[in-house]
């Protein structure tokens, strides 16, 4: 059984005995789209041997310059003709540069020496500042209606 033989539900299946290679086709990003023709670097269809494992699949697709996404693998015989049987569905994840590194993180930058020197005189004032008392009401008093006096309001 091929390691790549996984159906849409994630269950392994038996590859037909006459199948020799997988024809790799990229699935369309929209839910209604079907598999697209996936040309390799030479312009021909991308194929991968039935005996390939998951790491060989990823390396082969990245070597062909294919983008990350969902792929459908159709079994074909030695003449390049489709073989009756189920198709395999796999995902090529995006490459990660280093494990543990955030994808969207900005490069780490230290504080500028000029900023540190400018903040030094304020350090004593900040350390001795008294906390502000919380307000008991809104920032501005509400206007008194004209027909009421201050005592009635």
N, C-alpha and C positions, 0 to 999 in steps of 0.2 A: 504494500500500500504506500502511496506517495504521501509525504508530509504536507504537501500543498493541497491535497484533496480534501477541502473543507467547503461544505455547501453554505447557502445563505443563512441558515440557522446556526452555523458554527459546528455542525456535526461532521465527522469524517465519513467518507464514502470510499467504495472500491472503484479504482480506475479501470475502465475497459481494457482487456488484454491487448487489443490491437492499437491502442494509443501509444505514441512514441514521444510526442512533445506537447507542450501547452502553447496555445495561441493566446498571447496577452492582449487584452483590450481594456482600455480605461473606461470606467463607468462615468456617465454624465453627472454633473453636480446637482442638477435638478432632480426631484423625485420621479418625474415622468420620463426622463431621458434614458435611453438604452446605452449599450456599450458603443464606444467610438473606436474608429480605426486608430491604431497606435503605431505610427511609423518609428523605426529605430534610427540610428545615426546614418545608416546606408540607404534609408528611404523605404526599406522593405518592412514587412510585419515583424514584430518582436516575438520570438519563440524562446521557450526555455525547456530543457529536458524534463521528462516526467519524474526522473529520479532526484531532481534538485530539492534541496531543503529550503527552509525559510530564509536563512542567511544568504544563500546563493541567489534566491529570488530578489532580495533587497539589493544585493551587490550588482546583479545583472541589470536591474531596472535603473539604478543610479548610474551605472556605466553607460547606459543608453541615453542618459540625459532626460529621463521621464520624471515628471513632477510627482509629489506626494498625492495620494488620493486612493480611491477604491478601484480595484482591478478585477476583471473577470477573466478566468483562465478556461479556455475551451480545449478539450482534448482533440488532437489531430493525429493522423497516421503518418507513415513514412513518406507518403506522396503529398502531404499538405492538405488532405481532405478531412472534413469534420467527421468525428466518430460519434455514433449515438451513445449518449450517456450524460450524466449530470456535469454541470460546469462548477468550477471552484471560484470562490470569491475571497479575495484577500485585500488588506489595506497596506499601502506603503506609507509609513509615518514620516513626518518631516525629520530631517537630521538634527541631532542635538550636538552642540559643540562640546559641552562638558556637562557631566551629570551634576545636578544641584545648582546650576547657574540659571538664573531667571532669564526667560527669553526677552522680556521687554525692559530689563533693568538698564539704567543709564550707567556709564562708566563711573567708578568711584573717584570722587575728586575731593581733596582736602580743602580746608578753609584757607583763603588767601592770607598771607602774612600781613598785608595792609589792613585787612578787615579786623584781624586779631589785635593789632596795635591800636586801631581806632576805638575798639570796644574796651580797652583796658581802663581808661579814666572813668568809664561809666560802671565798672564792676562794683565799686563800693556803694554807689547810689542804688544800684539794683539789689544788692544784698541787704541793705538797711531799709529798703522801702517798706512802708506799712501796707498791709493788704487793704483794699477798698472794702468798706462795709456794703453789704448787699442792700439794695433799695427795697423799700416796703411798698412802693407803688409805681405807677408809670412815670416815665421821665418828665412829662409835662402834665400840669394839673388840667383837669377837665374844665371846659368853660361852664360858668354858672348860667342857667337859663334866665332870661330877662324877667320873667314873672316871679322868680323866687329871690329872696334875699339870701345872704350868706348863712344866716342862722337856720333858715328853713331847708337849705340845701344840705 
